[in-house]
Amino acid sequence: MTEAERNILVVAHAHRPATIDAATRVIEALHSAGARPVLPADDTAEMRLLTERLFRAGEPDAARTRIGRLGDDVAIDDIELAIVLGGDGTILRAAELVRDGRAPVLGINMGHVGFLAEIEPDDMDDAVRMVIARDYQVEERLTLSVRVKDASGAVVYDTWALNEATVEKASRQRMLEVVIEVDGRPLSSFGCDGVVVSTPTGSTAYNFSAGGPIIWPTVQAISVVPLSAHALFARPLVVGPEHAVAIEVLDRTDDTGILWCDGRRSHDLPPGARVVVRRASHPVRLARLHPAAFTDRLVRKFRLPVEGWRGPTTASGRKRPT
């Protein structure tokens, strides 16, 4: 890829004025550096808001040619990196957009926790400069392959997840009857509100809220957490990435269930449906400008109390990592 062909995807949750302002600054900075900003091709309300801001009345039509459209003007394989302005939901959307390419995703947190985001808005200008200089590292994160099979064993739905695949009851008044399977062997059956199957990346999301373990990103593992299960043995499980986890919706279930992947993609699950989750062959790549200890990220994002910590010290008296 030559310098003239540098294409940077910009994905923004543009319902907030501050995010529109930030996206405009990023796009102008990319223009100034000679890179080509690329916007998603989908005609969502937020994209229309951003486009209207970029192409104000009276601005020369020539300015439009400096903005590419993903899939229309620029192929996914030609995207160098995706800059995302928003919360974790927007980052998940960007990961979906670049799924078929190799571009890493860089998150600028415009939301609340923003656990997947690399930087905060105050550092945005420096972040763009580092992107232009290609001064970043790339982390590959485990993803899940998710398949739904009907009662006859035929695959009726095929998707993926970066955070989690969740089997949930469709009705608040009904209970979901499921059986959990690992590597083709039944483990336990019970009534529940659902089951969360999570990656290490998603361990701080729905998995965390459901009482599942936080898993360090460097650990290759899959977490399985029942939701409000009516059973003695319904504890969170952690299995290796080489194992396949299946959740069957038993015929005795009074209602249907529903599969959600990353809270973005869903599929109905009638009694007899079977959801098979295993490690996907294609990871998601995250750009990191300032790689730091995952412990520090947990403390910062969750505002964990660490007062009183003494920690190890060097001969000079300074703190050092353990």
Secondary structure, 3 states (H helix, E strand, C coil): CCHHHCEEEEEECCCCHHHHHHHHHHHHHHHHCCCEEEECCCCCHHHHHHHHHHCCCCCCHHHHHHCEEECCCECHHHEEEEEEEECHHHHHHHHHHCCCCCCCEEEEECCCCCCCCCECHHHHHHHHHHHHCCCCEEEEECCEEEEEECCCCCEEEEEEECCEEEEEECCCCCCEEEEEEECCEEEEEEEECEEEEECCHHHHCHHHHCCCCCCCCCCCCEEEEEECCECCCCCCEEECCCCCEEEEECCCCCCCEEEEECCCEEEEECCCCEEEEEECCCCEEEEECCCCCHHHHHHHHHCCCCCCCCCCECCCCCECCC
